[in-house]
């Protein structure tokens, strides 16, 4: 099996639930606390490709910080979204689970089943 990586925030309930679900399924993922070890722009681009979504969908628009630093009316290009997320990693949607060249957002945590079954 390919190794599994979770971009994790231990303060986030969904992130903790997703990590627990992985472990219940017998998977001990590499845990990256992305607030302590933020992904680079290049890593974020790989994650976005693996997710198969526009980078702007990784922005947590309801986060208070977004109201301070983001533009709620903007349709962020991938490069603009990546710049924003690189500068403010707290805005990254979480948790993100990566396996090989595929990824899912663990909201809800059961989303990981699509990644593990395929």
Secondary structure as GFF3:
##gff-version 3
##sequence-region A 1 118
A	DSSP	beta_strand	4	8	.	.	.	ID=ss1
A	DSSP	alpha_helix	13	24	.	.	.	ID=ss2
A	DSSP	beta_strand	30	33	.	.	.	ID=ss3
A	DSSP	alpha_helix	41	51	.	.	.	ID=ss4
A	DSSP	three_ten_helix	55	58	.	.	.	ID=ss5
A	DSSP	alpha_helix	64	69	.	.	.	ID=ss6
A	DSSP	alpha_helix	78	87	.	.	.	ID=ss7
A	DSSP	three_ten_helix	89	91	.	.	.	ID=ss8
A	DSSP	beta_strand	96	99	.	.	.	ID=ss9
A	DSSP	beta_strand	102	105	.	.	.	ID=ss10
A	DSSP	three_ten_helix	109	111	.	.	.	ID=ss11
A	DSSP	alpha_helix	112	117	.	.	.	ID=ss12
###
